[in-house]
Amino acid sequence: MSTSDSASPAFRTLAELERAGAARVPSAVWDYIQGGAGEERTRAANREAFHRCALLPKLLAGVERIDPTTTFLGSSVAVPFFLAPTAYQGQVHADGEPGTFAAASEAGVLAVLSSLSSFSLEATAQASGESPRWFQLYLQPEFSRTVELVQRAERAGFRALVLTADVPLLGVRDRQAQEGFGIDAPVPLGNGPEFVSPARGPTREGTSYRLRAEAASDWGVLGKLRSVTRLPLVVKGVLRRDDARRAVDGGAQGIIVSNHGGRQLDGAPATLDVLPGIVEEVGGRAEVFLDGGVRRATDVLIALALGARGVGIGRPVLWALGADGGAGVARYLRLLTAELVNSMAQLGVSTPADLRPDLVRG
Ligand SMILES: Cc1cc2nc3c(=O)[nH]c(=O)nc-3n(C[C@H](O)[C@H](O)[C@H](O)COP(=O)(O)O)c2cc1C
């Protein structure tokens, strides 16, 4: 394998990947990617929660073949991890979302497209192959605009809608404020300038502040969405058992336990810490996913052993995109998949279904 240099930013390890991304992505965009909210306690907690868990490998487990494939909401995928939705990928590399999605599709990996993509959802869909893709939805101030986005996603072949519900407004992001990314000037949006970006702050009305559409919504929004689409709904941003129950009662077929990578409410818990309670609450009525701080294949195994159906990865995908565009994402997915197969062999499991809580000591 070639070594890293400026012409060929090949990376072999996660540390090299992060360095390659940092070297190529403009510093304001890099701070936007890396940053969390406030003192970044929640961002750090996501990693610490994985570090507190030990894996207990099984010996002589009769593992001759490793099959990491699984299904997410009935669609076959090559691995139990997916690409979490992240905004503005055109700022990270000229290949943008079409580059990321082509690489994911080639690898059979599920990718979720942000409402705030740099390229349109149609252009991204066209660059993707047959592998499943989901669309992440931000509610728009007028429901008719939300419906427009939903219908476009449906027509473009996205197979599920991921409603992100944890952005009543953008979190308090000090690194972003210092660099001004998306704050001093709006960042161009691929789906059309009429769709609102959460970077817009609250508007003052007398003594109160008006927030974005999510803040004004209640769980009835799931019924409203169900009445305009047949796509399955996944609610992203769940951290409480009662919210998980409301999502499922409202017809969600999936839940993503997420604190937005520690970018929204600083002080929110690590996702891994709340996962087991939410899995118990949902009781198999919906598929439970998790994101936040998943970096190594062993993190994927820990989350699955504690009941996740799959896990989403945010920042490292952007490091890979920044390092070498779509080719970087393809390379990253190959490396992480190889690491996953290796770790499954070490742990003594041959399929994701073999992952049980007794394999983890928390
Ligand atoms: C740069 C960046 C942009 C993001 N944009 C979105 C977005 O548009 N919609 C969304 O639902 N989540 C967004 N997220 C959150 C991710 O989907 C995911 O929850 C988080 O990144 C997972 O944590 P990780 O980065 O530690 O893997 C974004 C995250 C990052 C880092």
The ligand as a Gaussian input file, in Angstrom:
#p B3LYP/6-31G(d) Opt

LIG

0 1
 C      -20.432000      18.350000      10.275000
 C      -21.684000      17.665000      10.754000
 C      -22.889000      17.982000      10.164000
 C      -24.057000      17.340000      10.581000
 N      -25.234000      17.620000       9.926000
 C      -26.350000      16.943000      10.277000
 C      -27.564000      17.136000       9.563000
 O      -27.620000      17.905000       8.605000
 N      -28.657000      16.450000       9.966000
 C      -28.615000      15.563000      11.008000
 O      -29.620000      14.951000      11.326000
 N      -27.477000      15.352000      11.691000
 C      -26.349000      16.006000      11.349000
 N      -25.186000      15.761000      12.021000
 C      -25.161000      14.754000      13.124000
 C      -24.816000      13.367000      12.588000
 O      -25.876000      12.846000      11.817000
 C      -24.547000      12.378000      13.725000
 O      -25.617000      12.404000      14.635000
 C      -23.227000      12.624000      14.480000
 O      -22.250000      13.185000      13.637000
 C      -22.715000      11.331000      15.059000
 O      -21.611000      11.544000      15.832000
 P      -20.087000      11.307000      15.328000
 O      -19.730000      12.473000      14.453000
 O      -19.332000      11.301000      16.616000
 O      -20.009000       9.984000      14.599000
 C      -24.002000      16.386000      11.629000
 C      -22.785000      16.083000      12.214000
 C      -21.627000      16.707000      11.787000
 C      -20.318000      16.322000      12.431000

